[in-house]
């Protein structure tokens, strides 16, 4: 072999070696290789679990006065209203003045007649007693005079109990409660027994919930949790359905489901939402924050093999911070919670907590 041939062979060997080193060391990784090696999101996960769940029906309604708990302050006699001391919706205590009244002319006349009748009966009894002592009157005449006095005394006592003889009188509430109606104004002439003020006792409030026709799952005796719509995060009020009406409301076409309330401070007419427990079942739940709602549909991301896999589900009832789901999610599978709304199907993830 000549010197020229050896030189060419050596040059070719160097070139091949240099190419091999470049391919082995100097080549940059492809974008897909880098994505497979480096997580692009950090998430927390929780396990899907099968649990026993309450069947809950959501109803809406209003706080109302129970007719059985209404106490009416009525006119004790024919009178004139001089002053109204309360307003509808006002909370009052037992014994608190609600209206001031004065006698109507007819009531004054009736009281005066009762006083005069008693005075006349007593005078007649004294005269008859003298005649009887002188043997000039019979026993039945004396008994009749005594009965006349008793009748006159009873009539006057009835007038006095009604407030007769008082120039001005103040009527008070008989119970703690809320004023639900004021039927008179100052200056009104009112007949005996006419309603003046209606007070619903504190224990006489009810929630009237609208029940759709055919809602057979809701029954009397079912447990209810109420919350005011104006403050859904407020304290819950517990109760039970006492009655389901059989007459539909002409406007809403719903039936009243009545829940008695004890010691409720909600005002009459306040709107409430009710959760009624109608039974129980076993269902699959995940944290509410694990469910993503977007244009593709409701889904969760199941995490395994270092990646997030999108699984479409059907969301159901919420239970606190959990939600029931149906779909190809198995109990025990890890679903992304915090950071789930930033994931894409197949994205590499790193689990930052559970």
Residue pairs with C-beta under 8 A, 6 or more apart in sequence:
35 348
36 348
38 348
39 306
39 348
39 349
39 350
40 347
40 348
40 349
41 308
41 339
41 342
41 343
41 347
41 348
41 349
41 350
42 339
42 349
42 350
42 351
42 352
43 301
43 303
43 308
43 336
43 337
43 338
43 339
43 340
43 343
43 349
43 350
43 351
43 352
44 336
44 337
44 338
44 339
44 351
44 352
44 353
44 354
45 303
45 334
45 335
45 336
45 337
45 351
45 353
45 354
46 286
46 287
46 290
46 334
46 335
46 337
46 354
47 331
47 332
47 333
47 334
47 335
48 284
48 285
48 286
48 325
48 329
48 330
48 331
48 332
48 333
48 335
49 284
49 285
49 286
49 331
49 332
50 282
50 283
50 284
50 285
50 331
51 282
51 283
51 285
51 322
52 280
52 281
52 282
53 280
53 281
53 282
53 283
53 285
53 317
53 319
53 324
54 277
54 279
54 280
54 319
55 217
55 277
55 278
55 279
55 280
55 281
56 275
56 276
56 277
56 278
56 317
57 215
57 217
57 218
57 275
57 276
57 278
58 273
58 274
58 275
58 276
59 209
59 210
59 211
59 218
59 257
59 273
59 274
59 276
60 209
60 210
60 229
60 271
60 272
60 273
60 274
61 207
61 208
61 209
61 210
61 256
61 257
61 271
61 272
61 274
62 207
62 208
62 269
62 270
62 271
62 272
63 205
63 206
63 207
63 208
63 261
63 264
63 266
63 267
63 268
63 269
63 270
63 272
64 205
64 206
64 207
64 208
64 268
64 269
65 178
65 180
65 198
65 200
65 204
65 205
65 206
65 268
66 200
66 204
66 205
66 206
66 258
66 260
68 204
69 177
69 200
69 201
69 203
69 204
69 205
70 180
70 198
70 199
70 200
70 201
70 204
71 173
71 174
71 175
71 177
71 198
71 199
71 200
71 201
72 195
72 196
72 197
72 198
72 199
73 98
73 99
73 171
73 172
73 173
73 174
73 195
73 196
73 197
73 198
73 199
74 193
74 194
74 195
74 196
75 101
75 190
75 191
75 192
75 193
75 194
75 195
75 196
76 161
76 162
76 163
76 171
76 192
77 103
77 104
77 107
77 110
77 159
77 162
77 163
77 164
77 192
78 103
78 104
78 106
78 107
78 189
78 190
78 191
78 192
79 101
79 102
79 103
79 104
79 107
79 163
79 189
79 190
80 101
80 102
80 103
80 104
80 187
80 188
80 189
80 190
81 99
81 100
81 101
81 184
81 185
81 186
81 187
81 188
81 190
81 196
82 100
82 101
82 102
82 168
82 186
82 187
83 99
83 100
83 186
84 98
84 99
84 100
84 182
84 184
84 185
84 186
84 197
85 97
85 98
85 99
85 100
85 170
86 92
86 96
86 98
86 99
86 179
86 182
86 197
87 179
87 182
88 179
88 180
88 181
88 182
89 178
89 179
89 180
89 267
89 268
90 178
90 179
91 177
91 178
91 179
92 98
92 173
92 176
92 177
92 178
92 179
92 199
93 173
93 176
94 172
94 173
94 174
94 175
94 176
95 172
95 173
96 172
96 173
97 170
97 171
97 172
98 171
98 172
98 173
98 179
98 196
98 197
98 199
99 170
99 171
99 184
99 196
99 197
100 168
100 169
100 170
100 171
101 163
101 168
101 169
101 170
101 171
101 190
102 167
102 168
102 169
103 111
103 163
103 164
103 166
103 167
104 189
104 190
107 162
107 164
108 164
110 159
110 164
111 159
111 164
111 165
114 152
114 155
114 156
114 158
114 159
114 164
115 156
115 165
117 152
117 155
117 156
118 149
118 152
118 153
118 155
118 156
120 152
121 145
121 148
121 149
121 151
121 152
122 149
122 152
124 145
124 148
125 142
125 145
125 146
125 148
125 149
127 145
128 137
128 141
128 142
128 144
128 145
129 142
129 145
131 137
131 141
132 138
132 139
132 141
132 142
159 165
162 192
163 169
171 196
171 197
173 197
173 199
174 199
175 199
175 201
175 202
176 201
176 202
177 199
177 200
177 201
177 202
177 204
178 199
178 200
178 202
178 205
178 267
178 268
179 197
179 198
179 199
180 198
180 199
180 200
180 268
181 195
181 197
181 198
182 196
182 197
182 198
183 194
183 195
183 196
183 197
183 198
184 190
184 194
184 196
184 197
190 196
200 268
202 263
202 264
203 262
203 263
205 260
205 261
205 264
205 266
205 268
206 242
206 258
206 259
206 260
206 261
207 224
207 226
207 239
207 258
207 259
207 261
207 272
207 274
208 256
208 257
208 258
209 224
209 241
209 256
209 257
209 258
209 259
209 272
209 274
209 276
210 249
210 252
210 254
210 255
210 256
210 257
211 218
211 244
211 254
211 255
211 256
211 257
212 254
213 248
213 253
213 254
213 255
217 278
217 279
218 241
218 244
218 257
218 276
218 278
219 241
219 244
219 278
220 241
220 242
220 243
220 244
221 240
221 241
222 240
222 241
222 276
222 277
222 278
223 238
223 239
223 240
223 276
223 277
224 238
224 239
224 240
224 241
224 259
224 274
224 275
224 276
224 277
225 236
225 237
225 238
225 274
225 275
225 277
226 236
226 237
226 238
226 239
226 259
226 261
226 272
226 273
226 274
227 233
227 234
227 236
227 237
227 272
227 273
228 234
228 266
228 270
228 271
228 272
228 273
229 271
229 272
229 273
230 270
230 271
232 273
237 261
237 264
237 266
239 259
239 260
239 261
240 259
240 260
241 257
241 258
241 259
241 276
242 258
242 259
242 260
243 256
243 257
243 258
244 255
244 256
244 257
244 258
245 255
245 256
245 257
245 258
246 255
247 255
248 254
248 255
249 255
249 256
257 276
259 274
266 272
283 316
283 324
283 326
284 324
284 325
284 326
284 329
284 331
285 319
285 322
285 323
285 324
285 325
286 300
286 322
286 323
286 325
286 329
286 335
287 321
287 322
287 323
287 335
287 337
288 318
288 321
288 322
288 323
289 321
289 337
289 338
289 340
290 300
290 301
290 335
290 336
290 337
290 340
291 298
291 299
291 300
291 313
291 315
291 323
291 325
291 340
292 298
292 299
292 300
292 301
292 340
292 341
292 343
296 312
297 312
298 312
298 313
298 314
298 315
299 310
299 311
299 312
299 313
300 310
300 311
300 313
300 325
300 329
300 335
300 336
300 340
301 308
301 309
301 310
301 311
301 335
301 336
301 340
301 343
301 345
302 308
302 309
302 311
302 329
302 333
302 334
302 335
302 336
303 309
303 334
303 335
303 336
303 349
303 351
304 333
304 334
306 348
306 349
306 350
307 346
307 347
307 348
307 349
308 336
308 343
308 344
308 345
308 346
308 347
308 349
309 345
309 346
310 343
310 344
310 345
311 327
311 328
311 329
312 327
313 325
313 326
313 327
313 329
314 325
314 326
314 327
315 323
315 324
315 325
316 323
316 324
316 325
316 326
317 323
317 324
318 324
329 335
334 351
334 354
336 343
336 349
338 352
338 353
343 349
